[in-house]
């Protein structure tokens, strides 16, 4: 039950952060720092949750390290979604390689 409440709370916080970004843009405020902050805060929240879950014993698995590295490099050139898809594919390939 705690996990359900945690995920529901994260969903509400992420929704409110996205709503803040939309409302800031609707007001015509083009302050670069504020719009960058509201755009990146949900991503940072998601990354924090994933990081805690990825290394429960203190040492992350090899496929998660590869996935994070590929996604980080891809994010420099691509958007968020393509970077996450490439990272997921790289992690899956490493996992498949461990089973072969």
N, C-alpha and C positions, 0 to 999 in steps of 0.2 A: 504494500500500500504506500510506503514511503517513496518508492520509485515513481509511482504514478503521480503523486503530489509534486515531486521534484520536477518531472517532465512537464506537468501542467504549469507549474510556476515558471519554468524556462520559456514555455510557449507564450505565456502572458507577457513576460518581460521582453521577449523578442518582438512580439506584436506591438507593444507600446513604443519600443525603440524605432521600429519601422514607421509607426504612425507619427512619431516626432520628426522623423526625416521628411515625410511627406508634407506635414503641416509647415515645416520650416521652408520647404521649397515653394509651397503654395503662397506663403506670405511674401515671396519675392526676395527673401534674404539670401544673398549669394555669398555669405561669409564663408570663405574657403575652409577655415578650420572647423567651423561648426558643422558644415555639410560633410566634411571628411570624417569627423567624429561620429556623426549619426550613421554614416554608411558603414564604418568599420567596427563599431561596437558589437553588433550582433555576430559578426564573424569572430571577434575575439572571445565572446561568450561561448560560442560553439567550440572553438579551439580549446578553451579551458576545460570544458566538460569532456571532450574527447581525450585530452591529455591525462586527465585523472583516471579515466577508464582504460586507457591504453597500457598503462604501466602500473598495475595494482601492486606488484611485488617490488617495484622500484627499478626494474629493468625492462625496457620495452622490447617487444618481439621484433625480429629482423624485418618482417614484412611491413610492420608499422613504421619503422625507421625509413625504409626505402620509399614507402608511400608518402610520408611527410616530406622527404627530400625532393621527390619528383614533383609533388604538388607545389612546394615552395618555389622551385625553379620555374615551373610552368606559370605560376601566378605572376611572375615578373613580366611575362609577354602576353598571357591570355587573361580572360576574365576568371571570376571565381568558379563558376560551374565547370568550364572545361578543365581547369586546373585540378579540381576535385575528381573529375572523371579520369584524368590521366593518372593521378595518384592512386586511385582505387584500382585501376588496371595494373599498375606497376606492383602494388601490394599483392594482388591476386596472382600475378605471374611468379612472384617470389614464393608465395605459399604453394603454388602448384609445383614449383621446382623443388621444394622441400620434400614433397611426397613422391617424386620420381626417383 
